[in-house]
Amino acid sequence: MEKFSILRPCEEGASSDAQPLPVRGKGCLLDTVALPMHNRTCRSVMGLLVGNAKTSNRPASKNYFGFNVNFNDVPLENANALHIHKAFEYFMAFSGDFTIQAGDRGRSSVMLRKHDMVVVPAWVKRCFRCTAGREQMHHCAEMQEPGAGPNSGLCALILAGVAGEAWVQWSPETVAEARRNGVRC
C-alpha cells in the first residue's frame, strides 16, 4: 500500500502525516505557458501528467493501473484550455465549485458544486474553470504572484483523471490562440 496526503503540512486544512503529493507549478502544460488565466498546479497521484513530456513528469505512486489521477490547484476564474482525450475524463470538484464545459467550443456546461462529479466521453472537447467562493479556497504557494495582494495564491482543488494512455490533443482554437501569443506549436 501507498499513502499520500493531498495537502502539504504548510497548507491550510492539512492534518495528515503522510507524504504529500509533489506539486508542479506554472509552465508544465501548453495552456499554462501560452494563455492568460490558465494557471494551475498539478499534484499527480498515479499515471503521467497528460500533455507533459518533461523528465520530471513523475507521479507520486509507483503503481500504474491504466489510468491517471491528478489534483489541480486552480485560482479563481482560471481554467484549462479546450482539449480532447482518446478516453473518458472525469472531474470532481474537490474543495470548491467548478464549471465544466464540453463540446464544440465548449458550448455545453455544467456547474459542479463541491464533491460533485462529471464524466466527459472520449473524443469530446472539454475544459474546466474555477468558480469557487472565497470560503472554498486554500493558499497555494506555486500560484502566489510576486508583490500581489492577500488573495494571490488562493485556489480550489479539482480532481481529474483519464483512463488509458496519457494522450492529449489541444483543440484547434487553443492552438490558434497559443500561436497568436507567440508559442511555436
N, C-alpha and C positions, 0 to 999 in steps of 0.2 A: 504494500500500500504506500501511496504517497499523499502527503498532506500539505496544503498550501493555504496561505492567508491571502485574500483578495487585497486587503489594505496593508500598508506598511505600518510599523509601530508608531511612526510620527504622524500618521493621518487620523483625522477626526473619526471616531467610531471604531477604531482598531481595538480589538480585545483579545486577539489570538497570539500565542507564542510560536505558531507555525511559521515556516519560511515564507516570506512574502513573494508574490509573483514579481518577476522583473518588469520594469516599466520602460517602454520605448517611447520617447517623446517625439516632438515635431520632426518632420522630414523623413519619416520612414515609408511613406507612400506618395504616389504621384500627386494626388489632390492636396495633401498637406504641404507640399512644396510649391505647387503652381497656382492654387486658388485661395483667395481670401475667405475667411470664415469657414475653413475646413480643417481647423486644428483639432487634434485628438491624440491621445496616447494609445498604446496597445499593451495589454497585460496578457500575454499568450500562455494559456494553461496547457493546451495539448494541440499538436499539429503545427504546421508552419503558418506564419502570418501571410495571408493570401496577398500576392502582389508585391512582396518584398524579396529581392534577390540578394540582400546583404548577408555576409557570413555570420553576422550577429543575430540573424533571424533564427532563434532557438526558443522552443517552448520550455516552460518550467518542468513539465513532466517528460520523463524519458520514454514513456509509453505512447504508442500511437495506435488507434483502433479504427482508422479510416475516416476520421472527421476532425475538424478544427474547432477549438473552443477559445474564445478571446473576450476579454473585458476591455472596453474603451472608456477612458475618462474624456468627456466631451463638454467644452464650455458652452454656455447658453447661446442659442441660435447658431452654433457651429454644426456642421454636417459632414457626412462623407458624400462624395460625388456619385452620380448615377453610374452603375456598373452592372455587369452580368456575371453569373456563375453557371457552370455546367450542371450544378446540382441545386437542390433547395437550400435556402439560407433561413435560419431562424434568428429572431431578435427578441430579447426580453428586456423590458425597461427595469433595470435592477434597483436603482436608487432614486430615480426620478422619471418624469414624463418625457416621452419622445414621440415624434411624428415619423411614421414610416411612409415613404412614397414608393409606388411601383407602377410599372407600365411605361408606355412611350412618353418620354419627357416627364415621367413621374406624375402623371395626371391623376392617378388614384392615390388616396392617402387614408391612413387610419391613425388615430391618436392612441398611443399606448400609455396607460397610467402605470404607476409603479407596480411592478410584478406582473403586468400583462405581457402576453407573448403573441407573436405572429410568425407564420411560416410563409415565405415567398417562394413560389415554384421555380424550378430550373428555367434558365433562358429568359427570365423576365427581368427587365431593368429594375433596380432598387437602390434606395439610399435612406439614411435616417438623419434627423435633425433634433438637437436637444431643445426641448421646450419646458424644462423643469423649472419649478419655483425655487426661490432662494432657500427655503427650508429643506429642500431635497438635495442640496448641493454640498460638496465637500471641497477642501482645498487640495489641489494637485500641483506640486512644485514645478513639474515639467511644463505646465500651462501658464505659469506666472510670467507676465510681461515685465521686463526691467523698468523700474520707475513708475509702474502703473499703480492705480488705486487699490483699495482694500478688496474689491470684488474680482480683481485679476487672479486667475488661477482657480476660480470656483468652477466645479464640474459636476456632472451627474454621470453615473455608470450605466452602460448598456452592455448586455451580454449578447454576443453574436457568434454564430457558428455555421460552418459549411460542411456538408457531407462530401466525402470523396477527395479528389485531387485538389491541392491548393492552387487553383487557377482562377484568374480574373480577367475580364475584358472590360476596359473602361468604355463607356458609351461614346458615340461619335461627338455628342455635344460636350462631354467632359474633355476629350482630347482636343477639340477645336478651341475651347476656352484656355486650356493649358498652353497651346501653341500661341494664342494671342498674347499670353503673358510671358512669352519668350522661352518656353520649355521646348526642347527638342525631343519629340516623342512621335 
